[in-house]
């Protein structure tokens, strides 16, 4: 049981609020020569599995044309934070088909309040620019 506490810690598992298909940046602690620094791993979540203390998620990214996958436990003390960069819209819970894709993959963005607001802002910006260019008619 001691090794479970060492790996998973004593705190309960934290739900980060992402699903497979989301682009995330995982910040994790790296110990080197007695010093601690933060590293980051950015990619697409291809799997979330397990429950309780054994719950893990797998992140995949392409580095110089080579796919790299890394499995992170949800409740590991080495994980500092997880940033959600972009929500992806998928119908599957396991995205193993991305392993066969060599090029950079972009899943369709999920419709959310932040994506709708960005789309609305981009649509109104050209109209505002045209209004500024035209002189007012007396």
C-alpha positions, 0 to 999 in steps of 0.5 A: 500500500505504501507504493500506491500512496507514493505514486497516487498521493493521499489526495482524492482524484481530481476531475480536470473537465476534459474528454477524449478529442480535446487538446490539452497542455499537461504541466508536470514536475520534473526532479533533476539534481535535487531541483524541481522544474515544470515540464509540459506535454501538449497534445490530444487526449485519446483515452480516459480510462479507469475509476478512482485511484486508477483513473488515467488519461493518455495524451498523444502528440507528434514530434518531428513526424513521430507520434509520442503518447504519454499516460498520466494518472489523474491523482498523481502528485507530479501533475501540477495543472492541466490546461484545456486548449481546445475542445474537440467534437468526437463520437468515440471514447477511444481515438486509437485511429489517430495512431495511423495518421502521420500528419497533424490532425485537427478534430472538429471544434465543439460548439461552446460559449467561447467558440461562439463568442470568438466566431461572433467577434470575428464576424463583426470586426470587418463590419466595424472596419468598413464603418470607420473607413467610410466618411459620414454623409451630411 
